[in-house]
Amino acid sequence: MSKKIRDNLFIAFIVVFVIMTILMSLYASGYKFNLSWPLKFNRILQKTGMLIIDTVPKNAKISLNGKMQKIHSLGVFNKGYVTTPTKLKNILPGEYTVRLELDGYWPFEKKIGIYSGQTTFAENINLFRSNLPLLIAATKDFEMSISPSYKYIYLAISKKIINLKTYQEKTIPLANFSSGVWEEKEDKIFSAGVLFDVEKETYTDYTKNIGENATKWCSSNIDKRLYYANGDSLNRLETDGKTYTTILNGEDYLCYEPRNEELFFISKENNKVFLKKYSIKTAEIKEKIELPAIGNYDFIPSQQERLTLYDKQNKTLYLINPSSFKDGITIIRNIISWQWKSSDELIYNNNWEIQLLDLKQNKSILISRVSEEIKQILWHSTNDYLIFSTISSFYAIDLKTGTITTVLQTELVNSPILDEKSDTLYFYAKTEQGEGIYKLLLQ
């Protein structure tokens, strides 16, 4: 080899070395050549962005604009794919369609933006199972509720209890027991003066000491005492189960809610309807305001400080400050169902929209608008997503991304409830398997 050839090879090596060093330095600094057609000379060299992505559950495969992301490796035969959680580096700026796939789960797809020199976060994306629901009880009873321990489902019409561990059914052996409600923190159901213990299969009948004329029973979760109406009087059954105290006389009570030493009730006066606050301690009406005369009012128990009064006839919700009516009553019209997200945030729906009400700022934010009539919403507090039902389908909305996933479509669905971990959905449905109560794993 002549000296000239050696010199040329040496110079070529130096040039290649310098070019490779520059290119590697640019790549390490987050720059990348954009050679897409048509060429734009001011964008041939661009600073890239990064995507940090994670899912619940993990190990989902990732594709960007239809291109599955493979593991970069020197191994010639390496055919592995990048899975969540991960960081995707050196992505050219622009809009991308991200698709996440995991066996046994519905795929997730969303458009995201990648920006020069910035990191885009898509974390804790919820993926939902694509399995079929399991029929656990054949029945036409769709009025169902779950116990505080999440061990049992109560069917109000048929008076049946379903054990969610064994799926065995038991009928409450009381002829006049109907439309009961679970006691707070206890697997006991209260109905018209009768308390049924599901675990022990025993009951306590308080009407034996009071009489069968008692109506409009209410079990207070705050002071653990029973309240009832008898004619034009409201009474309280003390903790011994035998002694009763008359609290108030002379009102036409439509509904009421006791709160310690105060009683909130709706009553009629001369064809007018009023909301009143009564002090049990001082035996006087502290406040009252007039409500629309035409309505079907009921207090809805909750663990929130605000009173929740719902007019079913006019689909109107009243959120009431119990300390003072004058300090604010929030009225939400055309409301079908709702869930408390926090003490100052309420998620609710009308026929076609799901909204988030911020009570501190007194404004509503649109979460989603859909083309089917919404029947009910359920909120998963841990993973921050919503399940909502239409007449024949269940959908999940990820509140972080706004993405809607179709969870189930069938002939008819009703009465959805979530288990303790909120990863299992129980509901009434008509499917090819039959009519009854179903179980569906979500995550």
ROGURO-251939 format. One record per residue (C-alpha): residue number from 1; chain; x, y, z. Coordinates in Angstrom, 1 decimal, padded with zeros to 4 digits. Example, Ala and Ser with C-alpha at 12.3 -4.5 7.8 and 13.67 -1.06 7.14 Angstrom:
(atom 1,"A",(012.3,-004.5,007.8));
(atom 2,"A",(013.7,-001.1,007.1));
% end
This chain:
(atom 1,"A",(000.0,000.0,000.0));
(atom 2,"A",(001.5,003.3,-001.1));
(atom 3,"A",(002.0,006.2,001.3));
(atom 4,"A",(-000.7,008.3,-000.6));
(atom 5,"A",(-003.3,005.7,000.0));
(atom 6,"A",(-002.4,005.4,003.6));
(atom 7,"A",(-002.6,009.1,004.1));
(atom 8,"A",(-006.0,009.2,002.3));
(atom 9,"A",(-007.3,006.4,004.5));
(atom 10,"A",(-006.1,008.2,007.6));
(atom 11,"A",(-007.8,011.4,006.6));
(atom 12,"A",(-011.0,009.5,005.8));
(atom 13,"A",(-010.9,007.9,009.2));
(atom 14,"A",(-010.4,011.2,010.9));
(atom 15,"A",(-013.3,012.7,009.0));
(atom 16,"A",(-015.6,009.7,009.7));
(atom 17,"A",(-014.5,009.9,013.4));
(atom 18,"A",(-015.3,013.6,013.7));
(atom 19,"A",(-018.7,013.2,011.9));
(atom 20,"A",(-019.7,010.2,014.1));
(atom 21,"A",(-018.6,012.1,017.2));
(atom 22,"A",(-020.7,015.1,016.3));
(atom 23,"A",(-023.7,012.9,015.4));
(atom 24,"A",(-023.4,010.9,018.7));
(atom 25,"A",(-023.1,014.1,020.6));
(atom 26,"A",(-026.1,015.6,018.9));
(atom 27,"A",(-028.1,012.4,019.6));
(atom 28,"A",(-027.0,012.3,023.2));
(atom 29,"A",(-028.1,015.9,023.5));
(atom 30,"A",(-031.5,015.1,022.2));
(atom 31,"A",(-031.2,016.1,018.6));
(atom 32,"A",(-032.3,014.0,015.6));
(atom 33,"A",(-032.4,014.4,011.8));
(atom 34,"A",(-035.9,014.8,010.4));
(atom 35,"A",(-035.7,013.5,006.8));
(atom 36,"A",(-039.5,013.2,006.2));
(atom 37,"A",(-040.7,014.3,002.8));
(atom 38,"A",(-041.0,017.1,001.8));
(atom 39,"A",(-037.8,018.3,003.3));
(atom 40,"A",(-037.9,021.4,005.4));
(atom 41,"A",(-034.4,022.7,005.7));
(atom 42,"A",(-035.2,024.7,008.9));
(atom 43,"A",(-036.3,021.4,010.5));
(atom 44,"A",(-033.8,018.9,009.2));
(atom 45,"A",(-032.1,018.9,012.7));
(atom 46,"A",(-034.6,019.1,015.5));
(atom 47,"A",(-034.4,018.8,019.3));
(atom 48,"A",(-036.4,015.7,020.3));
(atom 49,"A",(-038.9,015.1,023.1));
(atom 50,"A",(-039.5,012.3,025.6));
(atom 51,"A",(-042.6,010.3,026.4));
(atom 52,"A",(-042.9,008.7,029.9));
(atom 53,"A",(-045.8,006.2,029.8));
(atom 54,"A",(-047.2,003.8,032.4));
(atom 55,"A",(-050.4,001.7,032.6));
(atom 56,"A",(-052.5,-000.1,035.2));
(atom 57,"A",(-051.8,-003.0,034.9));
(atom 58,"A",(-048.3,-002.9,033.5));
(atom 59,"A",(-046.5,-004.7,030.6));
(atom 60,"A",(-048.6,-003.2,027.8));
(atom 61,"A",(-047.0,-003.0,024.3));
(atom 62,"A",(-046.6,000.5,022.8));
(atom 63,"A",(-047.1,001.7,019.3));
(atom 64,"A",(-046.6,005.2,017.9));
(atom 65,"A",(-048.5,006.0,014.7));
(atom 66,"A",(-049.0,002.3,014.0));
(atom 67,"A",(-045.3,001.4,014.6));
(atom 68,"A",(-044.7,-001.0,017.4));
(atom 69,"A",(-041.8,000.1,019.6));
(atom 70,"A",(-039.1,-002.5,019.7));
(atom 71,"A",(-036.2,-002.9,022.2));
(atom 72,"A",(-033.0,-001.3,020.8));
(atom 73,"A",(-030.3,-003.9,021.2));
(atom 74,"A",(-027.1,-005.0,019.4));
(atom 75,"A",(-028.5,-008.5,019.2));
(atom 76,"A",(-029.4,-009.3,015.6));
(atom 77,"A",(-032.1,-011.7,016.6));
(atom 78,"A",(-033.6,-009.6,019.4));
(atom 79,"A",(-037.3,-009.2,018.6));
(atom 80,"A",(-038.5,-007.9,022.0));
(atom 81,"A",(-041.0,-005.0,022.4));
(atom 82,"A",(-041.0,-002.1,024.7));
(atom 83,"A",(-043.6,-002.4,027.4));
(atom 84,"A",(-045.0,-000.1,030.2));
(atom 85,"A",(-043.7,001.5,032.3));
(atom 86,"A",(-041.0,003.0,030.2));
(atom 87,"A",(-039.4,006.2,028.8));
(atom 88,"A",(-039.3,006.7,025.1));
(atom 89,"A",(-036.5,009.0,024.2));
(atom 90,"A",(-035.5,011.0,021.1));
(atom 91,"A",(-039.0,011.3,019.6));
(atom 92,"A",(-039.3,013.9,016.9));
(atom 93,"A",(-041.8,016.7,017.8));
(atom 94,"A",(-045.3,016.3,016.5));
(atom 95,"A",(-048.7,014.7,017.1));
(atom 96,"A",(-048.7,010.9,017.6));
(atom 97,"A",(-051.4,008.3,018.0));
(atom 98,"A",(-050.4,006.1,021.0));
(atom 99,"A",(-051.8,002.6,021.1));
(atom 100,"A",(-051.4,000.3,024.1));
(atom 101,"A",(-052.1,-003.4,023.8));
(atom 102,"A",(-052.1,-006.1,026.5));
(atom 103,"A",(-053.5,-009.6,026.1));
(atom 104,"A",(-056.9,-010.0,027.7));
(atom 105,"A",(-057.5,-006.2,027.8));
(atom 106,"A",(-059.2,-003.7,025.6));
(atom 107,"A",(-056.6,-001.7,023.6));
(atom 108,"A",(-056.1,002.0,024.6));
(atom 109,"A",(-055.7,004.6,021.9));
(atom 110,"A",(-055.1,008.4,022.2));
(atom 111,"A",(-053.5,011.3,020.4));
(atom 112,"A",(-050.7,013.0,022.3));
(atom 113,"A",(-048.3,015.8,021.5));
(atom 114,"A",(-044.5,015.5,021.7));
(atom 115,"A",(-042.7,018.8,022.0));
(atom 116,"A",(-039.1,019.9,021.4));
(atom 117,"A",(-036.9,019.6,024.5));
(atom 118,"A",(-039.9,018.6,026.7));
(atom 119,"A",(-041.2,015.5,028.4));
(atom 120,"A",(-044.8,014.4,027.8));
(atom 121,"A",(-046.3,012.3,030.7));
(atom 122,"A",(-049.0,009.6,030.1));
(atom 123,"A",(-048.9,007.9,033.5));
(atom 124,"A",(-051.3,005.5,035.3));
(atom 125,"A",(-053.4,004.9,032.2));
(atom 126,"A",(-056.2,002.4,033.0));
(atom 127,"A",(-056.6,-000.7,030.9));
(atom 128,"A",(-059.8,-002.7,031.2));
(atom 129,"A",(-060.4,-006.4,030.8));
(atom 130,"A",(-062.1,-007.7,027.7));
(atom 131,"A",(-063.5,-010.8,029.4));
(atom 132,"A",(-067.2,-011.9,029.4));
(atom 133,"A",(-069.4,-011.3,032.5));
(atom 134,"A",(-070.2,-014.2,034.8));
(atom 135,"A",(-073.9,-014.9,035.8));
(atom 136,"A",(-074.0,-015.4,039.6));
(atom 137,"A",(-077.7,-015.3,040.2));
(atom 138,"A",(-080.7,-015.9,037.9));
(atom 139,"A",(-083.3,-013.3,038.8));
(atom 140,"A",(-085.6,-010.5,037.5));
(atom 141,"A",(-084.8,-008.4,040.6));
(atom 142,"A",(-082.7,-005.4,039.6));
(atom 143,"A",(-083.0,-003.4,042.8));
(atom 144,"A",(-079.7,-004.3,044.4));
(atom 145,"A",(-077.2,-002.9,046.9));
(atom 146,"A",(-073.9,-004.1,048.3));
(atom 147,"A",(-073.2,-004.4,052.0));
(atom 148,"A",(-070.6,-002.2,053.9));
(atom 149,"A",(-068.2,-005.2,054.1));
(atom 150,"A",(-068.7,-005.9,050.4));
(atom 151,"A",(-069.6,-009.5,051.3));
(atom 152,"A",(-073.2,-009.5,050.3));
(atom 153,"A",(-075.7,-008.1,047.7));
(atom 154,"A",(-079.2,-007.4,048.8));
(atom 155,"A",(-082.1,-007.8,046.3));
(atom 156,"A",(-084.9,-005.5,047.6));
(atom 157,"A",(-087.8,-006.9,045.6));
(atom 158,"A",(-087.2,-010.6,046.1));
(atom 159,"A",(-085.8,-010.1,049.6));
(atom 160,"A",(-082.7,-012.2,048.8));
(atom 161,"A",(-079.2,-012.0,050.0));
(atom 162,"A",(-076.3,-013.2,047.7));
(atom 163,"A",(-073.1,-014.3,049.3));
(atom 164,"A",(-070.4,-012.9,047.0));
(atom 165,"A",(-067.8,-015.5,048.1));
(atom 166,"A",(-070.0,-018.6,047.5));
(atom 167,"A",(-072.8,-017.1,045.3));
(atom 168,"A",(-075.3,-018.8,047.6));
(atom 169,"A",(-078.7,-017.2,047.9));
(atom 170,"A",(-080.8,-016.8,051.1));
(atom 171,"A",(-084.3,-015.3,051.4));
(atom 172,"A",(-085.0,-012.9,054.3));
(atom 173,"A",(-087.8,-014.9,056.3));
(atom 174,"A",(-090.0,-011.8,057.0));
(atom 175,"A",(-093.3,-011.3,055.2));
(atom 176,"A",(-093.4,-007.5,055.5));
(atom 177,"A",(-089.7,-006.8,055.0));
(atom 178,"A",(-089.1,-004.8,051.8));
(atom 179,"A",(-087.0,-001.9,050.4));
(atom 180,"A",(-084.5,-002.2,053.2));
(atom 181,"A",(-081.2,-000.2,053.4));
(atom 182,"A",(-077.8,-001.3,054.8));
(atom 183,"A",(-076.7,000.1,058.1));
(atom 184,"A",(-073.5,002.1,057.9));
(atom 185,"A",(-070.4,-000.1,058.7));
(atom 186,"A",(-072.6,-003.1,059.6));
(atom 187,"A",(-073.9,-006.0,057.6));
(atom 188,"A",(-077.4,-005.3,058.8));
(atom 189,"A",(-080.5,-004.2,056.8));
(atom 190,"A",(-083.1,-001.9,058.2));
(atom 191,"A",(-086.7,-001.9,056.9));
(atom 192,"A",(-089.8,-000.3,058.5));
(atom 193,"A",(-088.7,-000.8,062.1));
(atom 194,"A",(-087.1,-004.2,061.6));
(atom 195,"A",(-083.3,-004.8,061.7));
(atom 196,"A",(-082.1,-007.9,060.0));
(atom 197,"A",(-078.6,-009.2,060.9));
(atom 198,"A",(-077.3,-010.9,057.7));
(atom 199,"A",(-074.4,-012.7,059.4));
(atom 200,"A",(-076.4,-014.2,062.3));
(atom 201,"A",(-079.6,-014.4,060.3));
(atom 202,"A",(-081.5,-012.9,063.2));
(atom 203,"A",(-083.8,-009.9,063.4));
(atom 204,"A",(-085.0,-007.3,065.9));
(atom 205,"A",(-088.6,-006.0,065.5));
(atom 206,"A",(-088.9,-002.5,067.1));
(atom 207,"A",(-092.5,-002.2,066.1));
(atom 208,"A",(-093.5,-004.6,068.9));
(atom 209,"A",(-092.8,-002.0,071.5));
(atom 210,"A",(-094.1,001.0,069.5));
(atom 211,"A",(-097.0,-000.3,067.4));
(atom 212,"A",(-097.6,-000.9,063.7));
(atom 213,"A",(-098.8,002.7,063.1));
(atom 214,"A",(-095.2,003.9,063.0));
(atom 215,"A",(-094.2,005.0,059.5));
(atom 216,"A",(-091.4,006.8,057.7));
(atom 217,"A",(-088.6,005.1,059.7));
(atom 218,"A",(-085.1,006.5,059.6));
(atom 219,"A",(-082.0,005.0,061.1));
(atom 220,"A",(-079.5,007.7,062.0));
(atom 221,"A",(-075.8,006.8,061.2));
(atom 222,"A",(-074.7,009.7,063.4));
(atom 223,"A",(-076.4,009.1,066.8));
(atom 224,"A",(-077.3,005.4,066.2));
(atom 225,"A",(-080.9,006.0,067.1));
(atom 226,"A",(-084.1,005.3,065.2));
(atom 227,"A",(-086.6,007.9,064.2));
(atom 228,"A",(-090.2,007.4,063.0));
(atom 229,"A",(-093.4,009.2,062.3));
(atom 230,"A",(-096.7,008.5,064.0));
(atom 231,"A",(-099.6,010.6,062.7));
(atom 232,"A",(-098.5,014.2,063.0));
(atom 233,"A",(-095.6,013.6,065.4));
(atom 234,"A",(-092.0,012.7,064.8));
(atom 235,"A",(-090.5,010.5,067.5));
(atom 236,"A",(-087.1,009.1,068.4));
(atom 237,"A",(-086.5,005.6,069.7));
(atom 238,"A",(-083.7,005.6,072.3));
(atom 239,"A",(-080.8,003.2,072.3));
(atom 240,"A",(-082.5,000.8,074.7));
(atom 241,"A",(-084.9,000.0,071.9));
(atom 242,"A",(-088.0,000.5,074.2));
(atom 243,"A",(-088.1,004.2,075.3));
(atom 244,"A",(-089.3,006.8,072.8));
(atom 245,"A",(-089.3,010.6,072.8));
(atom 246,"A",(-091.7,012.8,070.9));
(atom 247,"A",(-089.6,015.4,069.1));
(atom 248,"A",(-092.1,017.4,067.1));
(atom 249,"A",(-095.8,017.6,066.7));
(atom 250,"A",(-098.3,019.2,064.2));
(atom 251,"A",(-096.4,019.0,060.9));
(atom 252,"A",(-097.2,017.2,057.6));
(atom 253,"A",(-093.9,015.5,057.1));
(atom 254,"A",(-092.8,014.5,053.6));
(atom 255,"A",(-089.3,013.5,054.5));
(atom 256,"A",(-086.7,014.3,057.1));
(atom 257,"A",(-083.0,013.7,058.2));
(atom 258,"A",(-081.8,013.8,061.8));
(atom 259,"A",(-078.4,015.3,062.5));
(atom 260,"A",(-077.4,015.0,066.2));
(atom 261,"A",(-079.6,017.5,068.1));
(atom 262,"A",(-081.1,019.0,064.9));
(atom 263,"A",(-083.8,017.8,062.6));
(atom 264,"A",(-084.1,018.8,058.9));
(atom 265,"A",(-087.5,018.1,057.3));
(atom 266,"A",(-089.7,018.9,054.4));
(atom 267,"A",(-093.3,019.7,055.3));
(atom 268,"A",(-096.5,021.1,053.7));
(atom 269,"A",(-098.3,024.2,054.9));
(atom 270,"A",(-101.3,025.6,053.0));
(atom 271,"A",(-100.3,023.9,049.8));
(atom 272,"A",(-096.8,025.3,050.1));
(atom 273,"A",(-093.7,023.2,050.7));
(atom 274,"A",(-090.9,024.2,053.1));
(atom 275,"A",(-087.5,023.0,054.2));
(atom 276,"A",(-087.1,023.5,057.9));
(atom 277,"A",(-084.3,023.2,060.5));
(atom 278,"A",(-085.6,022.2,064.0));
(atom 279,"A",(-083.5,022.3,067.2));
(atom 280,"A",(-084.4,019.2,069.3));
(atom 281,"A",(-082.6,020.8,072.3));
(atom 282,"A",(-084.5,024.1,072.3));
(atom 283,"A",(-087.7,022.8,070.6));
(atom 284,"A",(-087.9,025.6,068.0));
(atom 285,"A",(-087.7,026.1,064.3));
(atom 286,"A",(-084.4,027.7,063.5));
(atom 287,"A",(-084.7,028.3,059.8));
(atom 288,"A",(-087.1,027.6,056.9));
(atom 289,"A",(-087.1,028.3,053.2));
(atom 290,"A",(-089.8,027.6,050.6));
(atom 291,"A",(-089.3,025.0,047.9));
(atom 292,"A",(-091.4,024.4,044.7));
(atom 293,"A",(-094.8,023.0,045.7));
(atom 294,"A",(-094.8,020.4,043.0));
(atom 295,"A",(-092.0,017.8,043.6));
(atom 296,"A",(-091.1,014.4,045.1));
(atom 297,"A",(-088.5,015.2,047.7));
(atom 298,"A",(-086.2,012.9,049.6));
(atom 299,"A",(-083.1,013.3,051.7));
(atom 300,"A",(-080.3,011.1,050.3));
(atom 301,"A",(-077.9,009.9,053.1));
(atom 302,"A",(-074.2,010.6,052.6));
(atom 303,"A",(-071.1,011.0,054.7));
(atom 304,"A",(-070.7,014.6,053.5));
(atom 305,"A",(-071.3,017.6,055.7));
(atom 306,"A",(-073.8,019.1,053.2));
(atom 307,"A",(-077.4,017.8,053.3));
(atom 308,"A",(-078.4,016.2,050.0));
(atom 309,"A",(-082.0,016.7,049.1));
(atom 310,"A",(-083.3,015.3,045.8));
(atom 311,"A",(-086.5,016.1,043.9));
(atom 312,"A",(-087.0,013.0,041.9));
(atom 313,"A",(-090.0,014.4,040.0));
(atom 314,"A",(-088.1,017.4,038.7));
(atom 315,"A",(-084.7,015.8,038.7));
(atom 316,"A",(-083.3,018.6,040.9));
(atom 317,"A",(-080.5,018.2,043.5));
(atom 318,"A",(-080.2,020.6,046.5));
(atom 319,"A",(-076.9,020.7,048.3));
(atom 320,"A",(-077.5,022.5,051.6));
(atom 321,"A",(-075.2,023.9,054.2));
(atom 322,"A",(-076.7,022.6,057.5));
(atom 323,"A",(-075.2,025.4,059.6));
(atom 324,"A",(-077.1,028.1,057.7));
(atom 325,"A",(-079.5,028.0,054.8));
(atom 326,"A",(-078.6,031.6,054.0));
(atom 327,"A",(-074.9,030.8,053.5));
(atom 328,"A",(-075.8,028.9,050.4));
(atom 329,"A",(-077.9,026.2,048.8));
(atom 330,"A",(-076.5,024.9,045.6));
(atom 331,"A",(-079.2,023.8,043.1));
(atom 332,"A",(-078.4,021.4,040.2));
(atom 333,"A",(-081.2,020.9,037.7));
(atom 334,"A",(-081.8,018.0,035.3));
(atom 335,"A",(-079.5,015.6,037.2));
(atom 336,"A",(-079.9,011.8,037.0));
(atom 337,"A",(-077.2,010.5,039.3));
(atom 338,"A",(-074.1,011.7,041.1));
(atom 339,"A",(-071.0,010.7,043.2));
(atom 340,"A",(-069.0,012.7,045.7));
(atom 341,"A",(-065.4,013.0,044.5));
(atom 342,"A",(-064.4,015.0,047.7));
(atom 343,"A",(-066.1,017.2,050.2));
(atom 344,"A",(-066.1,020.0,047.7));
(atom 345,"A",(-066.4,018.1,044.4));
(atom 346,"A",(-069.4,016.4,043.0));
(atom 347,"A",(-069.4,014.3,039.7));
(atom 348,"A",(-072.9,014.2,038.2));
(atom 349,"A",(-074.7,013.5,035.0));
(atom 350,"A",(-077.7,014.6,033.1));
(atom 351,"A",(-079.0,012.6,030.1));
(atom 352,"A",(-076.0,013.2,027.8));
(atom 353,"A",(-073.3,014.9,029.8));
(atom 354,"A",(-071.0,014.1,032.8));
(atom 355,"A",(-069.9,017.2,034.8));
(atom 356,"A",(-067.6,017.9,037.7));
(atom 357,"A",(-069.0,020.5,040.1));
(atom 358,"A",(-066.4,022.5,042.1));
(atom 359,"A",(-068.4,023.9,045.1));
(atom 360,"A",(-065.5,026.1,046.2));
(atom 361,"A",(-065.4,027.9,042.9));
(atom 362,"A",(-069.1,027.4,042.2));
(atom 363,"A",(-068.6,026.2,038.7));
(atom 364,"A",(-069.1,023.0,036.6));
(atom 365,"A",(-066.5,021.5,034.3));
(atom 366,"A",(-067.6,019.2,031.4));
(atom 367,"A",(-065.9,015.8,031.7));
(atom 368,"A",(-067.6,014.2,028.7));
(atom 369,"A",(-070.5,014.4,026.3));
(atom 370,"A",(-071.9,011.1,024.8));
(atom 371,"A",(-074.4,010.1,022.2));
(atom 372,"A",(-076.3,007.6,024.4));
(atom 373,"A",(-078.6,008.5,027.3));
(atom 374,"A",(-076.6,008.0,030.6));
(atom 375,"A",(-078.4,006.1,033.3));
(atom 376,"A",(-075.8,006.0,036.2));
(atom 377,"A",(-072.2,006.8,037.1));
(atom 378,"A",(-069.8,005.2,039.5));
(atom 379,"A",(-066.4,006.7,040.5));
(atom 380,"A",(-063.3,004.7,041.2));
(atom 381,"A",(-061.5,006.9,043.8));
(atom 382,"A",(-058.1,005.0,043.7));
(atom 383,"A",(-057.5,004.9,039.9));
(atom 384,"A",(-059.5,008.0,039.1));
(atom 385,"A",(-061.8,006.7,036.4));
(atom 386,"A",(-065.6,006.6,035.9));
(atom 387,"A",(-067.9,003.8,035.0));
(atom 388,"A",(-071.1,005.0,033.4));
(atom 389,"A",(-074.1,003.0,032.1));
(atom 390,"A",(-076.5,003.4,029.3));
(atom 391,"A",(-079.6,001.2,028.7));
(atom 392,"A",(-077.4,-001.6,027.2));
(atom 393,"A",(-073.8,-000.7,027.8));
(atom 394,"A",(-071.0,000.0,030.3));
(atom 395,"A",(-068.3,002.5,029.5));
(atom 396,"A",(-065.1,003.6,031.4));
(atom 397,"A",(-063.8,007.2,031.3));
(atom 398,"A",(-060.2,007.7,032.4));
(atom 399,"A",(-060.3,011.1,034.1));
(atom 400,"A",(-056.6,011.7,033.5));
(atom 401,"A",(-056.8,011.2,029.7));
(atom 402,"A",(-060.5,011.6,028.9));
(atom 403,"A",(-060.4,008.3,026.9));
(atom 404,"A",(-063.6,006.3,026.8));
(atom 405,"A",(-063.4,002.5,026.7));
(atom 406,"A",(-066.4,000.3,025.9));
(atom 407,"A",(-066.5,-002.3,028.8));
(atom 408,"A",(-069.6,-004.3,027.9));
(atom 409,"A",(-072.5,-004.2,025.4));
(atom 410,"A",(-075.5,-006.4,025.7));
(atom 411,"A",(-079.3,-006.3,025.6));
(atom 412,"A",(-080.0,-004.5,028.9));
(atom 413,"A",(-078.0,-003.4,031.9));
(atom 414,"A",(-079.1,-001.9,035.2));
(atom 415,"A",(-078.0,-001.1,038.8));
(atom 416,"A",(-074.2,-001.2,038.6));
(atom 417,"A",(-072.2,-001.4,041.8));
(atom 418,"A",(-068.5,-001.7,042.5));
(atom 419,"A",(-066.7,-004.0,045.0));
(atom 420,"A",(-064.3,-002.8,047.7));
(atom 421,"A",(-061.3,-002.6,045.5));
(atom 422,"A",(-063.4,-001.2,042.6));
(atom 423,"A",(-061.9,-003.7,040.2));
(atom 424,"A",(-065.1,-005.8,039.9));
(atom 425,"A",(-068.5,-004.6,038.7));
(atom 426,"A",(-071.7,-006.3,039.8));
(atom 427,"A",(-074.9,-005.5,037.8));
(atom 428,"A",(-078.3,-006.7,036.6));
(atom 429,"A",(-078.4,-007.6,032.9));
(atom 430,"A",(-080.1,-009.5,030.1));
(atom 431,"A",(-077.5,-011.4,028.0));
(atom 432,"A",(-077.2,-014.5,025.9));
(atom 433,"A",(-076.5,-016.3,029.2));
(atom 434,"A",(-079.8,-015.3,030.7));
(atom 435,"A",(-081.4,-012.6,032.9));
(atom 436,"A",(-079.9,-011.9,036.4));
(atom 437,"A",(-077.0,-010.6,038.4));
(atom 438,"A",(-073.6,-010.6,036.7));
(atom 439,"A",(-070.0,-010.2,037.8));
(atom 440,"A",(-067.4,-008.5,035.5));
(atom 441,"A",(-063.7,-008.1,036.2));
(atom 442,"A",(-062.5,-004.6,035.3));
(atom 443,"A",(-058.8,-004.7,036.0));
% end
